[in-house]
Amino acid sequence: MTSQPSSGKGRGRNLSIDEYNVYDDAKTYYTTEDRHHNHRAGARTRTYSQNSLFKQFERLGLQKEPYRRGSHDESTIPQSRRFLIQVEPTLQSLQSQEDTDGNMQITIEDNGPKVLSLRTAASNGYNRFDIRGTYMLSNLLQELYLAKEYGRKQIILDEARLNENPVNRLSRLIKDHFWEGLTRRIDASSIEIAARDPKDWTDDPRPRIYIPRGAPEQHEYYTKVALDRPELRLDVQYLPEKITPEIVRDMNAKPGLLAVDMEEVVDPKTGEKTLRGRPFVVPGGRFNELYGWDSYMESLGLLVNDRVDLAKAMVQNFCFCIKHYGKILNATRSYYLCRSQPPFLTDMTLRVYDKIKHEPGALEFLRQSLLAAIKEYYSVWTAEPRLDPVTGLSRYRPEGLGVPPETEAGHFIHILEPYAKKHNMSFDEFVYAYNHGEIKEPTLDDYFMHDRAVRESGHDTTYRFEGICADLATIDLNSLLFKYETDIARTIRNVFHDKFEVPDDWLATNNPAASKLETSAMWDRRAKRRKLAIDKYLWNEEAGMYFDYNTATRKQCNYESATTFWALWAGVSNPKQAAAMVTKALPKLEAFGGLLSGTKESRGEIGLERPNRQWDYPYGWAPQQILAWTGLYRYGFNEEAERLAYKWLFMITKAFVDFNGVVVEKYDVTRPIDPHRVDAEYGNQGLDFKGVAKEGFGWVNASYVYGLQIVNAHMRRALGTLTPYETFMKAVEENRNKALSELV
């Protein structure tokens, strides 16, 4: 069977317009010249689509349309109506008529007539056809923006791109566009933008990059870039060999980007060897640095979309960070050097390795990644100050001094102003004096220790952690470390013949437990000890869920959080505990659009003095959904996993259809109509686009394509028709009852 052509490039003949894939990515679709010439002007007056009209007539039992012979690739290339469009005039008339609120998007909130007449290509523009409804009109707006971006004045546009099944359209955009829009490389091609920090608070903001001492080749590379392009004013600095909170504080006077991994390549222009940045995916369009746990979540989607290369490169970037900075950082900026994020490296590594294990170099990739994970485990998570020696459990508890400099101006004014008045100083004078230890305020020290811990947890911010985070042995962190222990044990046993040597340059010198020869038994024992401690301190039999444990007060907390399901993802729970969570915890945390971050009762009342926090009720986040689905599946609760995934995917798809293709960072999972509207600090990333969304948001993109692997085929079809979960289940039940009655 002949394969479906994807574009007209690189072929020995011009393709017929019917042979092009109407769902090509935008670049291919709008830069293929031949497809936008109207070869068929006036040649055909009627078009019967085997895949649409004929089947509709047949289903309704009406007179059948003439049956047109299907081509071999008919199923993937619908032969539908095409429009002959002048891009700029059509765009202007569409916006003036339909974008009534002037935000360069067409949504259900616009009050236009919701219909636009377009000229058909088959009639050479003589006949017209009406495009109706928010979804088709907003897709038309997006396609016109893209056509204009690629320099087209006139296009022949397939109707199939306007009425495309929304699940297919969003999946396609994620695969073909969003990942590309979120991919970054740090090298000469991007350093001007990437090294300039939008948060730079200094009097002389300029691009600056810090290079670790162990990467002299990068220092040489960037120094040459700075000399060759003096107009950049690129400041290239070696990072101090020993990183301390005092050094990081003093570096805040010159904030900069931290170097990540580079690979040696041959410059095609000069034929000389040079360096090129190893790519990574950022959370949202405004970011240019490598982030921590966002990257793991994104990798799950990348692997579904066969972008193993990108997922692998992100693991390699993490290994570079652990080797040179001691940890996977919150993000690769100088002010994050003391702060990590939730650790997922072993699972990320093993998922990539599973895809590449038959390729050359795969075993060395696994070895290097395992060395990095072991070092991180010893030097970060099971060492002071994060380890609680009494329980043996770990806490988010990063080092640091003073006020986090990367926060928005004025973020801490309400906290700091009373202290400035107390010391009879201006706000700026007090902040400087406090940061540099000239003024001692133990209460403030505690406040900022907990604030830094919240940011390290990835859950910034939530009332679950307010004022106590650094003291909490959380179920999320300890589930992740249990997963490290079991992953490392299994890999040493199954891949490295139960002996894994650690060279000196990977040895964690700050932890006496670190060994030059690791065996699976050592890691099995650690996992067993951690599970016993989790059961003792974090599990609550009566509530049927896990809670955080306060290592200062020696009491279990009572905030009901979706992170209880991380224990299922990691395999910490026994079957009885898993069943209890499904029976008792899940009903409290399930909402219209999937899992809530926490319960309304745990959040408490909110108002002017106590505003919403974004990691509390009523918000839902992609990582909580992904880990819960995977965990429920692991324990055989397939129906629950499918239900939660369906609800999350439905909510995203509905907002995508009704609001001009929007995909955002987080959702209010209690709002059926406009869940992307979030009333919490930091707002919502992914809303601010003109005409067409280019990136979505990293971990939501991943949750969408990953979630489609969780739901069954019937569910996927129902999502494409925007069928709410209750309606879908009612139909399933009716079909089941009908089938049973026919058996009787």
N, C-alpha and C positions, 0 to 999 in steps of 0.2 A: 504494500500500500504506500502510495506516495505521501511524503510528509507535508504538512501544511506550511506554506511559505510565510515567513514572518515579516519580510520587508522586501523592497525591490532593489536593495543594494547588493552589489557584488554578484549579480547574476548575469548570465550571458544574453538574456532577452528581456524585453519589457514585459512585465506581467499584465495580464488582463486585470481590470479594476476589481473583478469578482474574486481574483486569486489573492488579493491582499487580506491580511488579518485585520478585521475592523477594530480589534481590541489591542492593536499594537501600542507600545508605550508612546507617549506624546512626541518624543523626539523623532522616532521612526515615522510615526503617523504624519507629522507636519513637515518633515524635511524630505519625504519621498515625493519628488516633483510629479512623477507620472500619475499618481493617484488623484491629484488635484486638477488635472486637465479633463474636461468633460468630453471623453471619447464617445459617449453614448447619447449625445444631445439629440433628442427627438426620435431616437431609434425605436424606443419601446414605449407603448402607452399604458400597458398594464403589467403589474408585477405580482405574481402569485408566490407567496412564501410557503414552501412546504412545511416550515417549522412553526408558522403562526396561524395565518388565516385558515388554511386548509384544515388544520387540526381543530381549530375552534368551530368551524362549520360542522365537522364530523361529530364532535362532542355534542353539539346542539341538535344533531339529527336533521340538519337542514340540507338543501341541495348542495352537492359536493362541487367545489371548484375544480377546474381542470388540474390534474396531478402533473406536477413538473418533475422530471427526472432529477434525482439528487446527485450532486457530484460527490467524490470520495471524501471531501473535507466539509461537506455541508453542515454536519453537526456542530462544528466549531466555528464556521463562518456563515452566520445567517445572511441570506440574500435579502436585504430589506431596503426600504426607501432611503434615498440619498438627497441631500439638499445642496443647492448651489448658493453659496453665501458670500457676500461682500463683508469682510470681517469688521472693519471699523464702523460703517454705518449701522450694521445690524447690532453691534455691541452698544452703540450709543442709544439706539431706539429701545433695545431691551432694557438697559439700565434706567432710562428716563421713564419708561412705562411701568416696570416691575419692581425696581429697587426703590420703593417709596420712602424708606427711612434713610436712604443715601449712604449706607455703610458698605457699598460695593459687594453685597451678598444678596441673594434672593432666598427668602425664608418664609415660613408659614406666618410670620409676623408682618410681612409686607402686604399692602392692601391693593396691589395692582389687579388687573382683570384676570391674570394668570392664564393668558393665552397670547401666542404670537404666531403670525403667519409667515412661513418660510417658503421660498421657491424651490420646486423639485428639480433635481439635476436631470432626470429622465426626460422632462419636457423642455430642457434648456432654459428653465426659469419661467416658463409660460404658466404652468399650473402652480397652485399653492397648496400648502397643507398646514393645518394648525398644530402647533406644539402647545400642550396644555399641562397645567399643574406645576406645583412648586418644584418637584423633583426634576422633571424634564427641563424646565426653564433654568433652574440653577445649574444643571449639568451643561446646558447650552452656554450659560455665562462662563463656566469654567473652561469649556472647550475653546470659546472665542478668546479668552485671556491667553490660553496656551498657544493658539494659532498666531496671535499678535506677537507673543514673545518670540516665536520662531520666525518672525518676519513675513508672515503670509498676509497678502492683501485679499486674496480670494481662496476659498476652500470648497471642496466637495466633502460634506460631512455625513457620515452614516447615522441614520436614525438610531441604529443599535447602540451607539455611544450615549444616546440621550435617555433611552428607556432600559438600559442595561440592568439586569438583576442587581440590586444594591449590594448584596453580599459579594457577588462576583466583582462588582466595581471597586468596592473598598479593598477587597483582597488584592485586586490587581494594582490599585494605586499604592498600597503598602509595598508590594513586591517590586514594582517598576519605578516608583517615584519617591516614596517616603524614606526608604532606607538610603537611597542616594542623597536625598536632601539633608540627611542627618549624618552623613559620613564625613569625617575629617582626617587629614594627615597633617602632622606638624613638621614642616620643612620650609625651604626657601619659598615655595609656592604659596604658603599661607601665613608665614610668620608675622607679616605686617599686621594682619587682623587678629590672629590667634594670640599673639604676645601682648596685644594692647588690651588691658583689662577694663571692661566697662565699669567695674566697681572701683577703679583706681581713685583713691581719695587724696592723692598728694597734689602739691602745687605744680608739679611738672610731670603729668602723665605721659608715659612713653612706652613703646614696646620693650619688654625685658624678658629674658629667658635665663633660668638657672640650670646649670649643667652639673650633674654629680661628678665627683672626682674620678669615679671608675669609668667614665665615658669620655676620655680625652679626644677621641675622634669626632665626637659631636661638638666639643668646644672649638676645635679647629674648623669644623664645617661652618658653624654659626659666626665665628669670628670673620671668616672669609665673606660670608653673606653681608655682615655689617660693613666691611671695608668696601665691598663691591657696590653697595647701595647705601651710601651715607645719608641719603634723604630719609631713610627709614628711622634714623636715630635709634637703631636697635642696640640695646644694652645687654651684652653677653657676660654673664657672671658665673664663676665657679661657686657651687654650693659648699658651705663649710662641711668638713668631714664629719664632725659630730653635731647632730641636731639636738638642741635642747629647747625647752620653752622660752628661755631668755633670748636665744639666737633667733627663734621664729618671731618673737615680739619685736626685736630690733630690725628684722627684715621688713616689718610692716611699713617702714619708712620708704622702702623700695620694693613694693609688691611685684611679683612676676610669675610667668608661666614656668612650670617645671617640665623639663625634657622627658619625653617618653621614648619608646624603642624606635630604632631606625634599622633599615636593612641596606646592604650594599648592592648597588645596581650600576649598570653601565649607562652613562648619558648618551642617548642616541645621536645627539648633535655633535658632541666632541669625541665620542668613543672612549672617554676616560671614566674611571670608576668614581662614583660619588655616593652619597647617602640619600635615602628617601624615607620619609616618615611611614611607620607602620600604621595602617588605617584603624579607626575606631568609630563607633557610633555614639553620638551625643544624645542626651535626653530630649532636647527641643532645639528649635532653629536658632535661638539666640546664644547657644552655648558653643564653646570652642575647646573645652578641656575634657579630659577623660574622667568620667564619674564612676563611682564604685558599684553599688548594687543595681543601679539602672542598667549597667552593662550586662550583668547576668541575665536579667529579665529580657533585655533586647536580644541576647544571644539565642534564647529559646525560639523567638520568632524568626531570626536569621536562619537557624537550622531548618525550620519548617520550609522556608523559602529557598533552600539550597544555597545559602550564602555562607558555607562552611569557612571559606577564606576569611571573611570578616570576623566570624566568631573566633576562629583560631588566632587571628591577629590581636584581638582584644585580650585573649589569654596571655599571649606573649607580652603585650604591654603591661599587664598586671604583674607578670614575673619580673619585668624590668623594674617596676615600682617597688616590689618587695626586696629585690636585690639591692637597690640603690637608696631607697627611702625608708626601708624597714617595714613597710606595710602597703596594702592597697588603700589608697587615700580616698577621703571623702570626694576630692577632685584634685586635679593636678595644678593647683596654684600654691604659691609659697605659704600663704596663711593657713593652709590645710595640713601642713606637714606633721602636726601632732595628732591628727584626727583620722580615724578609719571610717568604715561603714560595714553593714552586715556582711559577713564572709560567705561567699558562695563558690570559691575557686575550685574546689574538688569536683563538685557536680558539673560545673561549666567545662572543666578540663575533660572529664570522662565522657561527656556528651559529644564533644568535638573529636576526641580520640576514637570513639566508636564509629564516627563517619570516615576517619582517615587511616584506620589502623593497618590497612594493606598498602599504604603509600610509603615511599622511602622517607626516612626521617621521623616517622610517626612515634616510634619508641623513644627517641631522644626528646621529642616534644613532650611526651608523657613524663619522662624522667625529670626534665627541667621544671615542669609545672608542679610535679609532686615535691621536688626539693623546695620550691617557693612556698607551697602550701604548708609544708612541715615547718619551715622557718617562721612563717606568719603565725602558725598555731602556737609555737613555743614562745616567740619573742613579743607577740602582741596580746593574744587572747588568754594565755595561761601563765602570764607573768604579772608582777605588780605594774601598775595599780589596778589592772582590770580583774585579776583573779581575787576572789574572796577566799582566803585560806581556811575559814571555818567550814563553809559548805562545800568547797571544792568547785563551786559554780563561778561563772564569769559574768562581768558587768560591762556595759558601755561606760567607760570612765577615762576619757582621753586627758592627757596632760595639757597644760596651757596656762597663760598668764593674762589677766586683765580682760578687757572688753573685746569680744570677737569683732575684728575690724571690717569684715565683709558684709555685715548687716546694713540694711538701709539706714541712711542718715536719720537720726531721731528715734530709732527703734527702741533704745533703752533710756530715753529721756525721763520717762516717768519713774524709772528705777533710780537713776543717777542724780537727778536734780536735787532731791532732798539732801544728799551727801555733799554736793557742791555748796549748798547753802550752809550746811553744818560747818564746813571748813572755810566759809567765807571766800570762796573762789569762783571764778567763772566756770562754766560747764567744761570747756576745752582744757582749762588749767587743771581741773580736778581729774579728768580722764587721764591726762598725761602723768600726773603725780601718782595716781592709783596704779596705772599700768606699770610704772617703773618702781613700785615699791616704796615710794617716798611717803605714801600714806597707807596705813594698814587698816583694812576694814574686813574682818573675818566673815561677817554676814554676806558681804558682797562676794568674797572669795567662794563661799558655798553656792551662792546664786549662779555665778558664772561657771562653776564646775558642773552643776546640773544642766545649765544651758548648753555647754559644749557636749555633754553626754547625749542630750536630746538630738543634737545635730548629727552625732556619730551614729545614733540608732537608725537614722533615715526617717524617723517619724517626727519630723519637726513641723508643727508642734501639736501637742495633745495634752489634755488635762490628766491623762494617765501618768505622764512623766513629770508634770510641773513640780519643781522644787525637790524632787527625789530621785531623778533618773540615775545619777551616778551611784546610788546605793542599791539599785535594783538588779537582782539576778533574774533576767527576763526569760520567758519561755521561748521567745523568738531566737535570741542569741544562743542559748544553750541547746536548742534543737539543731541549729546550724553547726555547732561544734560537735555534737553527737554525730551528725552526718559526716563531718570531716574525719572523725575517728573511725567510723565504719568504712567510709570510702578508702581511706589510707590503708587500713588493715586489709581490706579485700584486694586492693591493687598490689600491695607488696606480696601478698600470698599468691595471687593468680597470675600476675604478669612478671614479677621480679624474683620468683622462686624463693620467696620468704626471706630474702636478705637484700636490704637496700642501704647502700653506702652513701654517706653524706660528706662531701668534701669540705675542707676548712672554710672556703669562702661562702658556703651556705649554712654554716653552723650558727645556731642562735646562742650567742655568748652570754646573754643575760638570763638564761634559764638552765639550772643544773640538770634538769630532766632531759635536755637535748642530748642525743647520742650520735656517734659517728656511724653506728650500724643499727638500723631500725628493722624490727621484725613485726609480723602481723600480731603476735601474741601481746606485745606491748600496747598496741592500739586497741585490740579487743578488750583488754583489761580497762583501759581508759573509758571506752564506750560503756562498759558494764557499770563502772563507778559513777559515771555521769547519769546514766538512767536511774540508778538507785537514788541519787541526790535529787533528780528531777521529780521522781515519785514522792520523795520525802518532803521536799520543800515547795514544789510548784503544783502538784496535782491536788485537786479538791474533789473527793469522792461524792460528796453531797451535791455539789453544783454540777458535776460531770464535765469539768473543764480544768484547764491549767490557768494559774494566776502567777503574776510576778511575786518575787519574795524580796522583802526589804532587809538587806544585810545589816543595816544600822539598828533598826528597831527589833529585828529578829521576828518579824511577823509577815504573814502572807497578805498580799494586797487583795482588793476585791473588785478591781476594774475588769469588766468583761470585754475581752478584746478578740478580734478575729485571728490574732497571732496564736491562739490556742491550737488552730489547725496546722500550724507549722510542725507540730509534733507528729502529725500524720505524714506530712511530706517527708520528714527526716526518718520516720520509722521508729520513733521513740516509744509510741504507745503500744500497749498490748491490745488484743482484740476487744476485751471487755471495756477498756478505756475509750477506744475508738467508737464503740457502739453507744456508750454513754454520751460522748460529745455529739453524736448525730441526733440522739434523742433529746438531750437537754440544752446543749449550747447552740446548735444550729437554728432551732426555731427563734431564739432570741436575736440572732445576728443576721437572719435572712430578711431581705426586703425586696421591693418591686424589681430593682435592677441588679440583684446579686447580694453579695456580702457587705454588710456595714463594717466600718473599721472598729466600732465599739457600740455598745448599747446606749440608748437615750438615758437610761437610769444612771449608768456609769459616768456619762458626761456631766449630768446635772443641769440645773437651770442656767440659761444664758441671758444676757441683757447688755446694757451699755457698759456696765462695770465688769462684766464677764463675757467677752465676745466669743463667737465660734472659733474653734481650732480646726485646722484642715484635716487632721488625722483622727477626728472624733465623729460621732453621729452628726449629721446624716450622710457622711461622705463614704464613698467606696473607692478603692484603689486597685489598680491592676495586679500588683504583687500579691495582695491578699487573696484575690480571686484565683490566680494561677496556682499558688501553693496549696490552696484548699482543694481545688479540682484534682490536682495530682495526688494529694494525700488521700482524698476520699477514694479515688480509683485504686490506690495502692492497697487499701483495706477492703476492697470489694463493694464499696458503696457507689456503684456506677450510676444508679438512677439519680442520686443526690448530686453527684458531680455533673451529670448532664443537665439537670434542672438549673443548678447555679450558673453553669456556663451559658445555657440558653438565655437566661434572664439578663446576664451581663452583655451578651452579644446583641440581644434584641434592643436593649437600651442604647448601645452605641450605634447600631444600624439605624434606629428610628431618628436619633439626633442627626446622624449623617444625612439622611434623606430630607428631613424637615429644615435643616439649618445649613444648607449650602456646602455639604461635605465636611462639616466640622468634626475633628477628632481632638480631644483635649486631655490634659494631664490627669484629671480626676473627675468624678461625677457625684452628684447628689442622687444616691440610689433610691431615694424615696419620691423623686419627682418624675412622673410619667411623661410630662410634656416637654420640659426643657432641662434635662438633668445636667447639661454642661454649664448651667448657671450656678456659680458657687459663691456663697456669701461668707468668705473666710479670709484670714490674712493671706497675703501673696496672690489672691485672685486665682486665675486659671490660665495656664499656658496652652497655646494652640488656638486661641480665639481670634487673635489679631492678624488677620490676613485679608488681602484685597483680591476679590474675585475667585481665587483658587487656592486651596490649602496645599502646601508643598511638602510638609513634613509630618503632619499629625503630631503624635507625641510618642517617644520611643517605646516605653513599656506598654502603652495602650495598643500601639500597632502590634506589638508582640503578642499581647493577650488575645487580640482578635484572631490572628492566624493560628495561634496555638489552641485557642478555644474551639475553633472549627474542627480541630482534630479530636476534641472531646465529645462533641455532640454527634448524634447519628444522622444518617442521610435524610430521614424524614424531617428531623429538626432543621437541618440546613435548608431544605426546601421551604419550610414554614417561615424561617427567618427571612428568606428572599421575598416573601409576600407580606412581611411585617405583621405576622400573626402573633398576638400576645400569648404568653405561656399558658394562661388559663384556657384560652380559646383552643389552642393547639391540643392540650391535654383532654379537653372535652371531646374534640373530634376523634382523638385516638381511642378514648373510652367508648364512644359510640360505635366506632368501627370494630372494636374488640367484641362488644356485646352483640353486634350484628353477626359477626363471624361465629360466635358461640351459639346464637339462636339457630343459625343455619345448620349447625352440626346436630342439633337435637332432632 
